[in-house]
Amino acid sequence: MALPISYNVRNLLVRWQVTLLAIVGIGLVVTVFVVLISMATGFRLALRATGEPGNAVVVQRGSGSELTSWVPLDDRNVIIVDARVARGADGQPLASPEVVVVANLPKKEGPDPTNVTVRGVTPRAYEVRGGIVITRGRKFTPGLYQIIVGDRIVDRIKGLEVGQKVKIQKQEWEVVGTFASRGGAFESEIWGDAEVMGPAFQRTGGSNSLVVRLKDASTLAAFDKDIRANPQMQLRVAEERKYYEDQAGPVAGPLMALAGFVAIVMGIGAVFGAMNTMYAIVAARTREIGTLRALGFSRRSILLSFVLESVFLAVVGGVLGCLLALPANGLTGATGNTAGFAELAWAFRVTPGTLMVGVIFAVLMGLFGGLLPAFRAARLPITSALREA
């Protein structure tokens, strides 16, 4: 089946104003769509990057987060000596009991304060958690009122620069360093010594959670089953990465819903815009379409050529939209609507998959926007088309 492709290409160039209008319109829609998707993607990746594959988090059954959980000291002592818990080079269990509270601190921008997660850890936490890198300053000294701050909140919260002091729970803490955690959720937290923070925050006799490194990650299910079967323990065990990724549910879901809603609304508008543009193109080229029919091109070839023309415009617009969305990659966003009631900062992530979805979205807009005008062009009778002025 012969297609008048050269004819379509020539008309796109000749009528460049209409062509440019269609491309820019679709491109702007795709830009908004990709940016919204990158928000949800960045949030999920931040939590997915939190934790080690071989780690398990022990929390209280029924708790929605570490903040509402409690692991009694006696239960902790039983768990860390379990044969399935790995040991470090010094022969001690790779276990990190942690105290978690929320502090209300002032933002650098805006009058309203925000909640920040404050985590009390032991020196063993650096080895158990993994991926913790001091980026400025140094680690806190055990036994002192010192803290280190995640990289993502240093620029968002007042008074967290190295060397400054911040008041948390009526106690002043000196900021001695900042740290990164492979882009994970810990970068939105403040860390200090659990032995100091426990009494200061009235968290004694246990911890909010217990993180252990397992010798074999495949034993996690059996480990959880044994702890649940113990009538003296009201605890459960979860794979660390899965535990923090599940915390994304209350936020990632609405973000994806927002992206879907905006995509539908703007997509419908873009489809009608593309449809009007293609109808205008067909109306302006009625005599030319009749000439093509007279030259022997079938209705099917005319239909397909106009659909391909519409899809081509959409693809170019989709690529343009993706390029316009690229600068959003790495921008920092934050939300306070988390399971732990604290602000979580994350970076927008424009991934190859997100860009592919944006281009596919553009193709669908071009396909549906060009289909009806293409049918109209294909149904034009040769005689009436040639009589058009």
MOQUI-V509926 format. One line per field, one symbol per residue. ss: DSSP state (h for helix, s for strand, l for the rest). psi: psi as a letter, one per 30 degrees, with the letter a starting at -180 (. if undefined). A space follows every 50 residues. Layout:
ss = ???
psi = ???
This chain:
ss = llllhhhhhhhhhhlhhhhhhhhhhhhhhhhhhhhhhhhhhhhhhhhhll llllsssssslllllhhhllsshhhhhhhhllllslslllllslssssss ssssssslllllssssssssslllhhhhhlllsssssllllllllsssss hhhhllslllllllssssllssssssssssllllhhhhssssshhhhhhh lllllsslssssssllhhhhhhhhhhhhhlllllssssshhhhhhhllhh hhhhhhhhhhhhhhhhhhhhhhhhhhhhhhhhhhlhhhhhhhhhllllhh hhhhhhhhhhhhhhhhhhhhhhhhhhlllllssssllllllllsssslll lhhhhhhhhhhhhhhhhhhhhhhhhhhhhllhhhhhhll
psi = jkkheeeeeeeeeehfeeeeeeeeeeeeeeeeeeeeefeeeeeeeeeffj lkeglkkklkkfkfleeglkjleeeeeeefgkffkllafgfkkikjkkkk lkkjlkleklfkllkkkkkkllffeeeeekgkkkfkblllkkflilllkk effeffkkgglkflkkkkhgkkkkjfllllhhgafffglkkakefeeeee ghilgalelkkkkkejffgeeeeeeeeefjffkhllkkkeeeeeefffef eeeeeeeeeeeeeeeeeeeeeeeeeeeeeeeeefgeeeeeeeeffgklee eeeeeeeeeeeeeeeeeeeeeeeffeffkfkkllkfilfgglkkklkkjj leeeeeeeeeeeeeeeeeffeeeeeeeffkkeeeeffk.
